Amino acid sequence: MSSKPEREANVFAAEILLPDDEVIRLINDAEMNFFRAARELYVPPELMDFKFQILKNRGYRLEAPLNATGDFLKK
């Protein structure tokens, strides 16, 4: 389990580094998958998972193949 400040920092980073339109464009590409999109955007898959959570809260239907915790950068 991660702390609330860690989670908030990860959500902030996901918002700054991953524009909604860019993530949606990549995910809608038939050739793209979750992990490849993360590589294309130069972010760890865990950060992409945080962005997916944000987009899901905005009404997008997305499922990430992992469930990242806030302390993923410690590893």
SVG drawing of the C-alpha trace seen along z (x, -y; Angstrom):
<svg xmlns="http://www.w3.org/2000/svg" viewBox="-18 -19 32 27">
<polyline fill="none" stroke="black" stroke-width="0.4" points="0.0,0.0 1.3,-3.4 0.7,-6.7 -1.7,-9.3 1.0,-11.8 2.7,-9.2 -0.6,-8.5 -1.2,-12.2 2.3,-12.7 1.8,-9.9 -1.6,-11.2 0.0,-14.7 2.9,-13.2 0.4,-11.2 -1.5,-14.3 1.6,-16.4 3.4,-13.8 0.5,-12.0 -1.9,-14.3 -5.4,-12.7 -5.6,-13.0 -2.2,-11.4 -3.0,-8.4 -6.4,-7.9 -4.8,-8.2 -2.3,-5.5 -4.7,-3.1 -7.1,-3.4 -4.4,-2.3 -5.1,1.3 -1.4,2.1 -0.8,0.7 -1.2,2.3 -0.9,1.0 2.8,1.7 3.8,0.6 1.9,-2.7 3.8,-3.3 7.1,-2.7 6.0,-5.0 5.3,-7.7 8.6,-7.0 6.8,-6.3 6.8,-3.2 3.6,-1.0 2.7,-1.8 2.4,-5.5 0.3,-4.6 -2.0,-2.7 -2.5,-5.8 -3.5,-7.7 -5.9,-4.9 -7.5,-5.3 -7.8,-9.1 -9.4,-8.5 -11.8,-5.9 -13.0,-8.4 -13.7,-10.7 -15.9,-8.1 -13.6,-6.3 -13.8,-2.6 -10.3,-1.4 -8.8,1.6 -5.1,1.8 -3.4,5.2 -1.9,4.2 -2.8,2.4 0.0,0.1 0.7,-1.0 2.0,-4.4 5.5,-3.2 6.4,-1.7 9.4,-4.1 11.1,-2.7 11.7,0.6"/>
</svg>
